[in-house]
């Protein structure tokens, strides 16, 4: 239980679970060589001697090095085998969170100034970026008004409603959210689609959910033992 004392129990359990489930995945010799090539390229390892130097520097056993090299391959295969069939359902559950948006924003506490700036923009008398940098009172001031690319649902729900229906490139009239008056212009709205890359992302998310739940379950099982061990320690 010393791992719990130094807050290493949770990461230890997580890594042990990953190792256990990935060890069940079968890989061919050709796939092993491909994994090795990808690993070497990523770390700019050009020879067997350099690979051995890497192993020694990282204090890895030969078996641990092999596991490290093959981990991305095994993880991808594990996610494909167990979670790929559920990936599309996961996508539709999360689609509204996966849509990406870019918009320009000026946030003001003064309604009169907001309407004045809107009219200047609407009539083409000023540049959105310049006005945002000069007048906006939110963090978007440092980016000259540009927000994103970001998940659509990251914005306030009232702003999200307007972003979904606003035509791109058209400055919208000021409206109020809480104490702020907002002037915005939609730049682009990219609707998420279920392609192969998205299927992999959803499969990985499902695996991560399983992993976190399993770690939490094991921690709950071990918690009484950890507490008992702490109580037995001499004061």
LINMOKA-V847974 format. One record per helix or strand of 2 or more residues. SS is the DSSP state (alpha for helix, beta for strand). FROM is the first residue (numbers start at 0). TO is the last residue. If there is no record, write none. Layout:
# LINMOKA-V847974
[[SS;FROM;TO] [SS;FROM;TO]]
This chain:
# LINMOKA-V847974
[[alpha;1;4] [alpha;8;21] [alpha;28;41] [alpha;47;56] [alpha;61;81] [alpha;83;97] [beta;99;107] [alpha;110;121] [alpha;127;134] [alpha;138;142] [beta;145;150] [alpha;151;153] [alpha;156;164] [beta;174;176] [beta;179;189] [alpha;195;231]]
